[in-house]
Amino acid sequence: LSARSVQSRLALLSRKLGLGIHVHPHVLRHSFASHLLQSSGDLRAVQELLGHSNISTTQIYTRLDWQHLAKAYDAAHPRARRR
């Protein structure tokens, strides 16, 4: 299985599903990093697994959804806590 065939299959699947975005193999790396960070909360572990020497490079790969951010805010901010 070549890199080009993986790219073609992802593009075809994206069109079939009507995703409306260009899906390429590198997106899988971003998804892996984001899901791992969201489930573990350990940016340093994600950095090691991606093989980055600089944590700022890892931060480019990770995105947290708004629900996760809101949950973290609610847990940490005193005014967000319900009485």
Buried (B, 14 or more C-beta within 10 A) or exposed (E): EEEEEEBEEBEEEBEEEEEEEEBEEEEEEEEBBBEBBBEEEEBEEBBEBBEBEEEEEBBEBBEEEEEBEEEEEEEEEEEEEEE
